[in-house]
Amino acid sequence: MLAKTVHLNDAEATRKLGMLIGENLEPGLVVALLGDLGAGKTTLTQALAAALGIKEMVSSPTFLMLSEYHSGRLPLFHFDLYRLQEDMQSPSALFQMKSDMDEALLSNSVVVVEWLNLWEDFAADYEQLRVELRYLSGSNGREATFSASGPRAQALLDRITAGCHA
């Protein structure tokens, strides 16, 4: 997996990146969002959803663990694995979320998963575009580092990085 990095000056640049990803998404792909709390994962997802034509208000599903949006050109399933650490006394929570993701991807939807790094096997069977967001020191904005697994995810990565430099 070859990684590519782009600089994001501000939250608006993060939104533009999310729009670019959403405009180029195809059904059956997983977008894995990694990064510290407040790194911009939800901002990116909101813009991605807007590019898909999602009409509903998109927010972080941290407490719900899954939010579904069906009003756009593709349905969007937005998972947040952060709280699974607390819920692992009951492995059924992970099993249920995995079942929901399998169903979403088989039904021509797209899936965004925040905190996939906490449960790497969660989406191992699917093509993934991984986006790691991180703050840069000082007030130099953020950077997004991309990698892809699978040919369709690689094609998506190529379109996104070409769009970032256009």
C-alpha positions in Angstrom: 0.0 0.0 0.0 1.5 3.2 -1.2 0.6 6.2 1.1 0.0 9.7 -0.2 -0.3 12.8 2.0 -2.0 16.1 1.4 -1.8 19.3 3.5 -5.1 20.8 4.8 -4.7 24.5 5.8 -8.0 24.7 7.7 -11.4 23.2 8.3 -12.6 24.5 4.9 -9.8 22.4 3.2 -11.0 19.4 5.2 -14.5 20.0 3.9 -13.3 20.3 0.3 -11.5 17.0 0.7 -14.6 15.4 2.1 -16.6 16.7 -0.9 -14.0 15.3 -3.3 -14.2 11.9 -1.7 -18.0 11.9 -1.7 -18.2 13.0 -5.3 -16.0 10.0 -6.3 -17.3 7.3 -4.1 -18.7 4.1 -5.4 -21.0 1.6 -3.6 -19.3 -1.2 -1.7 -16.3 0.8 -0.5 -15.2 1.5 3.1 -13.7 4.8 4.0 -11.7 4.4 7.2 -11.1 7.6 9.1 -8.3 7.6 11.6 -7.0 10.3 13.9 -7.1 11.8 17.3 -10.3 13.3 18.9 -11.0 16.6 17.1 -8.8 15.8 14.1 -11.6 16.4 11.6 -13.2 13.0 11.0 -16.7 14.2 11.5 -16.1 17.4 9.5 -14.8 15.3 6.6 -17.8 12.9 6.9 -20.3 15.8 6.9 -18.8 17.1 3.6 -18.7 13.6 2.1 -22.4 13.2 2.9 -23.2 16.5 1.4 -21.4 15.5 -1.8 -23.6 12.3 -1.8 -26.7 14.5 -1.6 -27.5 13.4 2.0 -30.2 15.8 3.3 -30.2 14.7 7.0 -28.0 16.4 9.6 -24.8 14.3 9.9 -23.2 14.1 13.3 -20.7 11.8 15.0 -22.3 8.5 15.9 -20.1 8.0 18.9 -22.9 7.2 21.3 -25.1 5.4 18.7 -22.1 3.6 17.1 -24.0 3.6 13.7 -26.0 6.3 11.9 -27.7 5.6 8.5 -28.5 8.1 5.9 -30.7 7.2 2.8 -31.5 10.5 1.1 -28.5 10.8 -1.2 -27.4 9.2 -4.5 -25.9 6.4 -2.4 -27.0 5.3 1.1 -24.3 6.1 3.8 -23.7 4.0 6.9 -21.5 5.9 9.4 -19.9 3.7 12.0 -17.9 4.9 15.1 -15.9 2.1 16.8 -14.6 4.3 19.6 -17.1 3.1 22.2 -16.6 -0.6 21.4 -13.7 -0.6 23.8 -16.3 -0.1 26.6 -18.8 -2.6 25.1 -16.5 -5.5 24.7 -17.8 -7.2 27.8 -20.5 -8.1 25.3 -19.0 -9.4 22.0 -22.4 -9.2 20.5 -22.0 -5.5 20.0 -19.1 -6.0 17.6 -20.9 -8.9 15.9 -24.0 -6.8 15.4 -22.0 -3.8 13.9 -20.1 -6.2 11.6 -23.4 -7.7 10.4 -24.7 -4.2 9.8 -21.6 -3.3 7.8 -21.8 -6.5 5.7 -25.5 -5.7 5.0 -24.7 -2.1 4.0 -22.0 -3.0 1.6 -24.0 -5.8 0.0 -26.9 -3.3 -0.6 -24.9 -0.8 -2.8 -24.2 1.6 0.0 -21.0 3.3 1.2 -19.5 2.9 4.6 -17.5 5.4 6.7 -15.8 3.9 9.8 -14.3 6.2 12.4 -11.6 4.7 14.7 -11.1 1.6 12.5 -7.6 1.4 14.0 -9.1 0.2 17.2 -10.6 -2.9 15.5 -8.5 -3.5 12.4 -10.3 -6.8 11.5 -13.7 -5.0 11.4 -13.4 -4.2 7.7 -10.6 -6.5 6.6 -12.7 -8.3 4.0 -13.5 -5.1 2.1 -11.7 -2.6 -0.1 -10.8 0.4 2.0 -9.7 3.9 1.5 -7.9 4.9 4.7 -7.6 8.5 5.6 -5.5 9.4 8.7 -6.0 13.0 9.8 -3.6 14.6 12.1 -2.8 18.1 13.4 0.5 19.7 12.5 2.5 21.6 15.1 1.8 25.3 15.5 -1.0 26.6 13.4 0.0 24.8 10.2 -3.4 23.1 9.8 -3.7 19.3 9.3 -2.5 16.7 7.0 -4.4 13.7 5.5 -2.5 10.6 4.7 -4.2 8.2 2.4 -3.7 4.5 1.6 -5.9 2.0 -0.3 -6.5 -1.7 -0.3 -7.9 -3.1 -3.4 -8.1 -1.9 -7.0 -11.3 0.2 -6.7 -10.1 1.8 -3.6 -6.7 2.5 -5.3 -8.6 4.1 -8.3 -10.6 6.2 -5.8 -7.3 7.3 -4.1 -5.8 8.2 -7.5 -8.9 10.4 -8.4 -8.8 12.1 -5.0 -5.1 12.9 -5.0 -5.4 14.2 -8.6 -8.3 16.4 -7.5 -6.3 17.7 -4.6 -3.6 19.0 -6.9 -5.9 20.4 -9.6 
